Amino acid sequence: MIDLLTHITQGVTNNKDVQVSEDMVDGVHQYTIRAPKDVMGLLIGKEGRTIRAIRSLARARAIVEKININVNLEETTQ
């Protein structure tokens, strides 16, 4: 899942500074996408459409893998 999210986010932003991490909280896989401030707008998209699409793709993969997930977006501090 980390590879999928990394591939999608780095492809959308064309920026290698975008990182994805995973944590396990109460049986739910928490994925956090960390990106610099200058590419956050690209990841969020107009009216949040891009991040919703990324979350939908991740949920579809999670259904196949039979896991519960949550995808968060976070700005990196430099």
C-alpha positions, 0 to 999 in steps of 0.5 A, a space after each residue: 500500500 505504501 508503494 501505491 500511495 508513494 507512486 500516485 502522490 509522487 506522480 501527481 506532484 512530480 516531487 520526490 520529497 513526498 513521503 508516505 508512512 504507516 502506523 497501526 492504531 486499533 487495528 486500522 492502518 493509518 497512512 500519512 502522506 507528508 508533503 512540502 507546502 508548495 505541493 499541498 495544493 496539487 495533492 488536495 486538488 480543486 475542492 479536494 477532488 484529488 485527495 478524495 480520489 487518492 483515498 478512494 484508490 487506497 480504499 479499493 486496494 484495502 478491500 482487496 487486501 481485507 484491511 481497514 485503512 485511513 489516509 491523512 495528508 500532512 504538511 512537512 516542516 522544513 
